[in-house]
Amino acid sequence: MSPLQLAIALGGGGILIGAVMAFVVGRLAGNGLVGKARREAAQLISDAEREAALTVKDAKTGLKEQRVELRAQVEAEAREMRKELVGLEKRIIAKEEAVDKRVESLEKKSSELAAKERDIAEREKAHLAEMDRVKELIADQMVKLEQISGMTADQARKAIFEQLETEVKRDSALRLKRIEDEMVENSEKKAHWVITEAVQRCAADHIADTTVSVVALPNDEMKGRIIGREGRNIRALESATGINVIIDDTPEAVILSGFDPVRREVARVALERLIMDGRIHPARIEEVVGKVNDEIQKNIKEMGEQACLEVDVHGLPGEIVRLLGRLHYRTSYGQNVLQHSKEVCHLAGVMAAELGLNVPLTKRAGLIHDIGKAINHEVEGSHAVIGHDIAKRHGENPLVANAIGSHHGEMNQEDVISVLVQAADALSAARPGARRETVESYIKRLEQLEAVADGFPGVDKAFAIQAGREVRIVVQPDRLDDAQAAQLARDVARKVETEMVYPGQIKVTVVRETRAVETAR
């Protein structure tokens, strides 16, 4: 047998050994050691066969153990699956039982509903029959009622509705009257509180500055120097200022007369400087008047800007600021108009804040409400209308322009701001000490007030009381009834408004009473 055949004969487990032995035998054979090699080969083959037998035995044992483990695992999994199948089967059976019970319950409810439907149908049928019977009874009763009352159903319904309508109208009128009384009472309380709060917070001086139109002289000889040779000095002063210089018998004083308060102020300051300087001649007069005029115009702008800063109103056009400054030299019944404008601004702003309105816009309207007075001597018309036109021309807010134009009633008021400005204007003008009048003008105003009231028919007596703030009229009761007395009060108030000039407001009270007097003897 060749070495290769020997290696193949050894089988699977001794292939490697056989190959080695074949190689060894081949080498030994080549060297003449074939016998010895064969013996060793036989020994190696024997050992290999034993080792192969042991290996096969071990392999068979391992396979057997694996089969046992695999079988045990399969059996365990089978038991687990059977257990799960049993549980699933139980759940399915329980659900089937629940479904059966629900089906049974539904069938029971269905039968109950069918029974109820039959019962309802029977009741509905009986109800319809009862309704028909009731309608027949109502119709019979209606016929009997119509026969008894002598009225048809429509006539009775109309009478009832008319009675109900009358009662509802009466109740509504009573309720509206009660609501109106409550509103009037509450509004008066609120208005009094707001006005009181505004006046207290304003805290302005009671007496404002006034423009002085009289220039004091150191002596009467100065009058001659002011007149000059053939009156050239006084003519030059009047020509430069546009103001009439009145020199009369008043000791140590010269009176300046003119409609323009700014020009009058320029003339006053210029004349005082000329008197202090002592040099009074036409050229010097023109020079001094020119310088004073420039200073006054500068002061006018500064006073307008200062007034805006004091009341916290900003963004006014430059021309309106200048007109506002001119009001410093204008007075109304002795009250400085610029001071009055600032008071109105504060009062209107406080009232607007209390009422939750637009405070900046209200203060703006209050500050410039009298700017028409700065030029009303140059333009025809009421200062309120002139101020309204100026505000519109400079692009002011329409509400501000309306407040300016309507604060004396020349225009219709379009917003609450106009009402507040009008109220603040009256408060500032009517407060104690705000305005001053001469005794002559005061007495004349009282006489005019009584004369206006006496001019109406049916008036017995008229009295101006409370310093001209009220006129009390006693009428003849046999000539005027209560309604005519109320109309008389309105007519007198309208005539006073149109024919008289007065600060603040005037209350008109008409008294009508009938007295029957008899003596028991």
WOKA-V497442 format. One record per residue. N is the residue number from 1. PHI is phi as a letter, one per 20 degrees, with the letter a starting at -180 (none if undefined). PSI is psi in whole degrees, 0 to 359 (NA if undefined). Layout:
BEGIN
n=N phi=PHI psi=PSI
n=N phi=PHI psi=PSI
END
This chain:
BEGIN
n=1 phi=none psi=138
n=2 phi=e psi=163
n=3 phi=g psi=324
n=4 phi=f psi=319
n=5 phi=f psi=322
n=6 phi=f psi=318
n=7 phi=f psi=321
n=8 phi=f psi=323
n=9 phi=f psi=337
n=10 phi=f psi=343
n=11 phi=n psi=186
n=12 phi=f psi=314
n=13 phi=f psi=337
n=14 phi=d psi=27
n=15 phi=f psi=315
n=16 phi=f psi=316
n=17 phi=f psi=320
n=18 phi=f psi=320
n=19 phi=f psi=320
n=20 phi=f psi=315
n=21 phi=f psi=323
n=22 phi=f psi=320
n=23 phi=f psi=319
n=24 phi=f psi=316
n=25 phi=f psi=322
n=26 phi=f psi=321
n=27 phi=f psi=317
n=28 phi=f psi=322
n=29 phi=f psi=324
n=30 phi=f psi=334
n=31 phi=e psi=358
n=32 phi=n psi=18
n=33 phi=d psi=40
n=34 phi=f psi=319
n=35 phi=f psi=312
n=36 phi=f psi=322
n=37 phi=f psi=322
n=38 phi=f psi=320
n=39 phi=f psi=315
n=40 phi=f psi=323
n=41 phi=f psi=320
n=42 phi=f psi=317
n=43 phi=f psi=316
n=44 phi=f psi=322
n=45 phi=f psi=320
n=46 phi=f psi=315
n=47 phi=f psi=318
n=48 phi=f psi=320
n=49 phi=f psi=317
n=50 phi=f psi=314
n=51 phi=f psi=321
n=52 phi=f psi=320
n=53 phi=f psi=317
n=54 phi=f psi=319
n=55 phi=f psi=317
n=56 phi=f psi=319
n=57 phi=f psi=315
n=58 phi=f psi=320
n=59 phi=f psi=317
n=60 phi=f psi=320
n=61 phi=f psi=316
n=62 phi=f psi=318
n=63 phi=f psi=319
n=64 phi=f psi=317
n=65 phi=f psi=319
n=66 phi=f psi=320
n=67 phi=f psi=322
n=68 phi=f psi=315
n=69 phi=f psi=316
n=70 phi=f psi=317
n=71 phi=f psi=317
n=72 phi=f psi=320
n=73 phi=f psi=315
n=74 phi=f psi=318
n=75 phi=f psi=320
n=76 phi=f psi=315
n=77 phi=f psi=321
n=78 phi=f psi=318
n=79 phi=f psi=317
n=80 phi=f psi=318
n=81 phi=f psi=319
n=82 phi=f psi=322
n=83 phi=f psi=315
n=84 phi=f psi=320
n=85 phi=f psi=323
n=86 phi=f psi=315
n=87 phi=f psi=316
n=88 phi=f psi=321
n=89 phi=f psi=319
n=90 phi=f psi=316
n=91 phi=f psi=319
n=92 phi=f psi=319
n=93 phi=f psi=319
n=94 phi=f psi=318
n=95 phi=f psi=321
n=96 phi=f psi=321
n=97 phi=f psi=318
n=98 phi=f psi=319
n=99 phi=f psi=319
n=100 phi=f psi=317
n=101 phi=f psi=318
n=102 phi=f psi=318
n=103 phi=f psi=320
n=104 phi=f psi=319
n=105 phi=f psi=318
n=106 phi=f psi=320
n=107 phi=f psi=323
n=108 phi=f psi=315
n=109 phi=f psi=322
n=110 phi=f psi=318
n=111 phi=f psi=323
n=112 phi=f psi=318
n=113 phi=f psi=320
n=114 phi=f psi=320
n=115 phi=f psi=319
n=116 phi=f psi=319
n=117 phi=g psi=318
n=118 phi=f psi=320
n=119 phi=f psi=318
n=120 phi=f psi=317
n=121 phi=g psi=317
n=122 phi=f psi=318
n=123 phi=f psi=319
n=124 phi=f psi=318
n=125 phi=f psi=317
n=126 phi=f psi=321
n=127 phi=f psi=317
n=128 phi=f psi=320
n=129 phi=f psi=319
n=130 phi=f psi=320
n=131 phi=f psi=318
n=132 phi=f psi=319
n=133 phi=f psi=319
n=134 phi=f psi=318
n=135 phi=f psi=319
n=136 phi=f psi=319
n=137 phi=f psi=318
n=138 phi=f psi=316
n=139 phi=f psi=317
n=140 phi=f psi=317
n=141 phi=f psi=321
n=142 phi=f psi=317
n=143 phi=f psi=316
n=144 phi=f psi=318
n=145 phi=f psi=318
n=146 phi=f psi=321
n=147 phi=f psi=320
n=148 phi=f psi=314
n=149 phi=e psi=341
n=150 phi=m psi=18
n=151 phi=c psi=146
n=152 phi=f psi=171
n=153 phi=f psi=320
n=154 phi=f psi=320
n=155 phi=f psi=319
n=156 phi=f psi=318
n=157 phi=f psi=317
n=158 phi=f psi=318
n=159 phi=f psi=318
n=160 phi=f psi=316
n=161 phi=f psi=320
n=162 phi=f psi=319
n=163 phi=f psi=316
n=164 phi=f psi=320
n=165 phi=f psi=319
n=166 phi=f psi=315
n=167 phi=f psi=318
n=168 phi=f psi=318
n=169 phi=f psi=318
n=170 phi=f psi=313
n=171 phi=f psi=319
n=172 phi=f psi=318
n=173 phi=f psi=318
n=174 phi=f psi=318
n=175 phi=f psi=318
n=176 phi=f psi=321
n=177 phi=f psi=318
n=178 phi=f psi=316
n=179 phi=f psi=319
n=180 phi=f psi=317
n=181 phi=f psi=317
n=182 phi=f psi=318
n=183 phi=f psi=318
n=184 phi=f psi=315
n=185 phi=f psi=313
n=186 phi=f psi=320
n=187 phi=f psi=322
n=188 phi=f psi=318
n=189 phi=f psi=315
n=190 phi=f psi=317
n=191 phi=f psi=317
n=192 phi=f psi=319
n=193 phi=f psi=316
n=194 phi=f psi=316
n=195 phi=f psi=318
n=196 phi=f psi=316
n=197 phi=f psi=318
n=198 phi=f psi=316
n=199 phi=f psi=319
n=200 phi=f psi=322
n=201 phi=f psi=340
n=202 phi=f psi=309
n=203 phi=l psi=49
n=204 phi=e psi=162
n=205 phi=f psi=150
n=206 phi=f psi=334
n=207 phi=c psi=124
n=208 phi=e psi=166
n=209 phi=f psi=153
n=210 phi=c psi=156
n=211 phi=e psi=131
n=212 phi=e psi=129
n=213 phi=d psi=11
n=214 phi=c psi=131
n=215 phi=d psi=124
n=216 phi=f psi=142
n=217 phi=d psi=148
n=218 phi=f psi=329
n=219 phi=a psi=169
n=220 phi=f psi=340
n=221 phi=f psi=335
n=222 phi=f psi=335
n=223 phi=f psi=319
n=224 phi=f psi=320
n=225 phi=f psi=325
n=226 phi=f psi=321
n=227 phi=f psi=316
n=228 phi=m psi=175
n=229 phi=f psi=122
n=230 phi=l psi=25
n=231 phi=m psi=19
n=232 phi=f psi=327
n=233 phi=f psi=314
n=234 phi=f psi=326
n=235 phi=f psi=320
n=236 phi=f psi=320
n=237 phi=f psi=316
n=238 phi=f psi=323
n=239 phi=f psi=322
n=240 phi=f psi=328
n=241 phi=d psi=337
n=242 phi=m psi=19
n=243 phi=d psi=140
n=244 phi=f psi=128
n=245 phi=d psi=115
n=246 phi=d psi=117
n=247 phi=d psi=110
n=248 phi=c psi=206
n=249 phi=e psi=1
n=250 phi=f psi=124
n=251 phi=f psi=132
n=252 phi=l psi=45
n=253 phi=b psi=146
n=254 phi=c psi=133
n=255 phi=d psi=132
n=256 phi=d psi=128
n=257 phi=c psi=130
n=258 phi=a psi=154
n=259 phi=e psi=333
n=260 phi=e psi=113
n=261 phi=f psi=331
n=262 phi=f psi=314
n=263 phi=f psi=322
n=264 phi=f psi=322
n=265 phi=f psi=319
n=266 phi=f psi=316
n=267 phi=f psi=320
n=268 phi=f psi=310
n=269 phi=f psi=319
n=270 phi=f psi=317
n=271 phi=f psi=321
n=272 phi=f psi=320
n=273 phi=f psi=322
n=274 phi=f psi=321
n=275 phi=f psi=318
n=276 phi=f psi=322
n=277 phi=f psi=323
n=278 phi=n psi=340
n=279 phi=e psi=106
n=280 phi=c psi=105
n=281 phi=b psi=163
n=282 phi=g psi=316
n=283 phi=f psi=316
n=284 phi=f psi=323
n=285 phi=f psi=313
n=286 phi=f psi=321
n=287 phi=f psi=312
n=288 phi=f psi=317
n=289 phi=f psi=319
n=290 phi=f psi=314
n=291 phi=f psi=316
n=292 phi=f psi=321
n=293 phi=f psi=318
n=294 phi=f psi=318
n=295 phi=f psi=317
n=296 phi=f psi=317
n=297 phi=f psi=321
n=298 phi=f psi=318
n=299 phi=f psi=324
n=300 phi=g psi=312
n=301 phi=f psi=317
n=302 phi=f psi=320
n=303 phi=f psi=324
n=304 phi=f psi=316
n=305 phi=f psi=321
n=306 phi=f psi=321
n=307 phi=f psi=320
n=308 phi=f psi=319
n=309 phi=f psi=321
n=310 phi=f psi=322
n=311 phi=e psi=2
n=312 phi=m psi=48
n=313 phi=d psi=122
n=314 phi=c psi=163
n=315 phi=n psi=14
n=316 phi=f psi=144
n=317 phi=g psi=152
n=318 phi=f psi=322
n=319 phi=f psi=320
n=320 phi=f psi=323
n=321 phi=f psi=320
n=322 phi=f psi=317
n=323 phi=f psi=325
n=324 phi=f psi=320
n=325 phi=f psi=327
n=326 phi=f psi=335
n=327 phi=f psi=344
n=328 phi=f psi=333
n=329 phi=e psi=11
n=330 phi=d psi=139
n=331 phi=c psi=156
n=332 phi=c psi=110
n=333 phi=l psi=38
n=334 phi=n psi=356
n=335 phi=e psi=127
n=336 phi=f psi=126
n=337 phi=f psi=325
n=338 phi=f psi=317
n=339 phi=f psi=319
n=340 phi=f psi=319
n=341 phi=f psi=320
n=342 phi=f psi=321
n=343 phi=f psi=315
n=344 phi=f psi=320
n=345 phi=g psi=312
n=346 phi=f psi=312
n=347 phi=f psi=313
n=348 phi=f psi=322
n=349 phi=f psi=319
n=350 phi=f psi=316
n=351 phi=f psi=322
n=352 phi=f psi=321
n=353 phi=f psi=320
n=354 phi=f psi=328
n=355 phi=e psi=0
n=356 phi=m psi=32
n=357 phi=d psi=185
n=358 phi=f psi=100
n=359 phi=f psi=311
n=360 phi=g psi=319
n=361 phi=f psi=322
n=362 phi=f psi=317
n=363 phi=f psi=323
n=364 phi=f psi=314
n=365 phi=f psi=320
n=366 phi=f psi=324
n=367 phi=f psi=320
n=368 phi=d psi=18
n=369 phi=f psi=338
n=370 phi=d psi=21
n=371 phi=f psi=339
n=372 phi=f psi=335
n=373 phi=f psi=342
n=374 phi=f psi=338
n=375 phi=c psi=11
n=376 phi=f psi=345
n=377 phi=f psi=346
n=378 phi=e psi=337
n=379 phi=c psi=140
n=380 phi=f psi=148
n=381 phi=o psi=169
n=382 phi=f psi=145
n=383 phi=f psi=332
n=384 phi=f psi=315
n=385 phi=f psi=320
n=386 phi=f psi=316
n=387 phi=f psi=322
n=388 phi=f psi=315
n=389 phi=f psi=321
n=390 phi=f psi=315
n=391 phi=f psi=317
n=392 phi=f psi=320
n=393 phi=f psi=331
n=394 phi=e psi=15
n=395 phi=m psi=28
n=396 phi=f psi=161
n=397 phi=g psi=137
n=398 phi=g psi=327
n=399 phi=f psi=322
n=400 phi=f psi=315
n=401 phi=f psi=319
n=402 phi=f psi=321
n=403 phi=f psi=323
n=404 phi=f psi=315
n=405 phi=f psi=339
n=406 phi=d psi=7
n=407 phi=f psi=354
n=408 phi=c psi=14
n=409 phi=n psi=6
n=410 phi=f psi=338
n=411 phi=c psi=161
n=412 phi=f psi=139
n=413 phi=e psi=128
n=414 phi=d psi=351
n=415 phi=b psi=164
n=416 phi=f psi=332
n=417 phi=g psi=320
n=418 phi=f psi=320
n=419 phi=f psi=317
n=420 phi=f psi=319
n=421 phi=f psi=319
n=422 phi=f psi=317
n=423 phi=f psi=317
n=424 phi=f psi=323
n=425 phi=f psi=317
n=426 phi=f psi=321
n=427 phi=f psi=315
n=428 phi=f psi=325
n=429 phi=e psi=331
n=430 phi=e psi=352
n=431 phi=f psi=153
n=432 phi=g psi=131
n=433 phi=n psi=358
n=434 phi=f psi=322
n=435 phi=c psi=151
n=436 phi=c psi=145
n=437 phi=c psi=154
n=438 phi=f psi=160
n=439 phi=f psi=321
n=440 phi=f psi=313
n=441 phi=f psi=327
n=442 phi=f psi=313
n=443 phi=f psi=322
n=444 phi=f psi=321
n=445 phi=f psi=320
n=446 phi=f psi=317
n=447 phi=f psi=321
n=448 phi=f psi=323
n=449 phi=f psi=316
n=450 phi=f psi=324
n=451 phi=f psi=322
n=452 phi=f psi=318
n=453 phi=f psi=321
n=454 phi=f psi=342
n=455 phi=f psi=354
n=456 phi=e psi=143
n=457 phi=f psi=146
n=458 phi=n psi=355
n=459 phi=e psi=127
n=460 phi=e psi=307
n=461 phi=b psi=153
n=462 phi=c psi=135
n=463 phi=c psi=129
n=464 phi=e psi=120
n=465 phi=c psi=173
n=466 phi=l psi=49
n=467 phi=l psi=36
n=468 phi=n psi=7
n=469 phi=e psi=348
n=470 phi=b psi=143
n=471 phi=c psi=127
n=472 phi=d psi=124
n=473 phi=d psi=128
n=474 phi=d psi=123
n=475 phi=d psi=164
n=476 phi=e psi=118
n=477 phi=f psi=337
n=478 phi=e psi=347
n=479 phi=d psi=335
n=480 phi=c psi=135
n=481 phi=e psi=186
n=482 phi=f psi=317
n=483 phi=f psi=320
n=484 phi=f psi=328
n=485 phi=f psi=319
n=486 phi=f psi=320
n=487 phi=f psi=324
n=488 phi=f psi=318
n=489 phi=g psi=317
n=490 phi=f psi=319
n=491 phi=f psi=319
n=492 phi=f psi=317
n=493 phi=f psi=319
n=494 phi=f psi=320
n=495 phi=f psi=323
n=496 phi=f psi=319
n=497 phi=f psi=322
n=498 phi=e psi=332
n=499 phi=d psi=345
n=500 phi=d psi=156
n=501 phi=d psi=123
n=502 phi=b psi=153
n=503 phi=e psi=147
n=504 phi=m psi=222
n=505 phi=c psi=157
n=506 phi=c psi=125
n=507 phi=e psi=133
n=508 phi=d psi=119
n=509 phi=d psi=124
n=510 phi=d psi=128
n=511 phi=d psi=125
n=512 phi=c psi=121
n=513 phi=b psi=152
n=514 phi=d psi=128
n=515 phi=c psi=132
n=516 phi=d psi=120
n=517 phi=d psi=130
n=518 phi=b psi=148
n=519 phi=d psi=129
n=520 phi=e psi=126
n=521 phi=d psi=NA
END
